[in-house]
Amino acid sequence: MTIYLLVFIAAALHAYWNFLAKTIPSGVPFIWLVALCATVVLSPFVAWYGMVHGFPTDWKSLVFLSGTGVLHLIYFWVLQRGYQQADLSVVYPLARGTGPLFATLGAVVFLQEKLSGLAVSGLCAVLAGVVLVAGLTNASWRHDRTRTGIFYGLTTGLLIAGYTVWDGYAVKMLALSPLLVDFVSHPFRVVSLTGNVVGRWPEVRAVWKNYRLKILTISVLSPLGFIMVLYAMQTAPVHFVAPARELSIVFGVLLGGKLLLEENFRARLTGSVLILAGIVMLGWKF
């Protein structure tokens, strides 16, 4: 029951911080500020962890910690580009929904895994949901904004599939702390993007002045939600945690449709429910 509650809260936090990110019209300066704030917020906890447990020094752990920094850097950049150019209720459900879809297809193609009848039904449900969310049943998909949202949603989904497997392996097989796995991505983004923002201090200051409360909120909710998911992966099967956290898809469409007044709300909500149902079927194990 605790894992159910943990994953449910993590899904709500994830949808909400993505909603906040959608309302901030900035790219790299916003990503850099969030990473900087998250680094400051988490540093005391990481320092305490290091004093009590020590830090991993073996090469395999260091490779995985570095890899998660790279994956999350690319993920945040692609996601925010999508939010700048398209609707939350298109980018978010496509990103969250196609991640498990791509992971399943990859397992079939590269690992020669077999799909059960229920898993095939899940794939069909996800695809039907994607069709509805993307507006492929009407003329809206022809709009540049919608096509852009489809592109960034699918690209983000590929990145989600990548970091879910990568980080899941780190916490489950290498027994790395969820706190450390999440933390390293934040200073990595700060260092990687500093050169890009050095000549843009007026823009950085303006973004901070106008959106600092949202930035601070995101810098707390984003790592908190992800640490919850990583902890759940340590104590429950990944095939359960990964689908269950995608309840955030429905939350995201509700926030986009009701608070941002984005179009095609009913079709996108129906599609998001289909995607969620399909993901649950994909992750179901007998």
C-alpha positions, 0 to 999 in steps of 0.5 A: 500500500505504501508503494501505491501511495508513493507512486501516486504522489510522485505522479502528481508531483511530476505532472504539476512541475511539468505544468509549471515548466510549461508556463515559463517562456524560457529555455536554457536559462530556465533549465540552468536555474532549476538545476542550480537551485536543485543542486543547492537544495539537495547538497546538504542531504548528499553531504550527510549521505556521504558522511554516513555511507560514503560515495561510490568510487568503482568505475561502473558506478561512476559510468552510470552516474555520468550517464544519467547526467547526460541523459537528463540534460538532453531530456530537460532540453528537449522537453522544455523546447517542446513546451515552448512550441506546443501544448502541454496536453500534446507533448506531456502525454505523448512523452510519458506514454511512448516511453514504455511503448518504445521500451517494450518494442526495444525488448522485442526487437533487440532482446527477442522477448515475446509479447503476451496477448495482454501486452499486444492489447496494451500496445494497441491501446497506447497507439489508439491513445497516441492517435487521439492525443495527436489529433490524427482523427481530425485536421488539427494534426496538420497545424504546425504547432501540433506537429511540433508537439508530436515531434517533441513528445515522441523524442522525449518518450525515447529519452524517457525510455532510455533513462528509465532503464539506465537509472533503474539498473543503477538503483536495482542492480548496482544498489546506488542510492536514489538520492545520488542518482538523482543528484548528479544530474543537477550539477552536471547540467549546471556545469554543462550549461554555464558556458551558454548562459554566461553571455545571457545574464540579463535574460537569466536575471529576468527569468529569475525575477519573474518566475523565481517562485515557480523555479524554486518549486520545480527545483524541489518537486522534480527531484523529490518525485524522481527520488520517490520513483527510484526508491519504489524501484528498489523495493518493488518490481520495475514492471509495476512502478514504471506503468503506475507512475504514468498516471501523471499522463491524465493529470497532465492533460487535465492541467493543460485542458482546464488551466491552460485552456488548450483545445481538443480537451475531450479527445486528449483526455480520452487518449491519455486514459487509453495510453495509461490503460495500455501501459498498465497492460504492457507492464502486467506480469502474471 
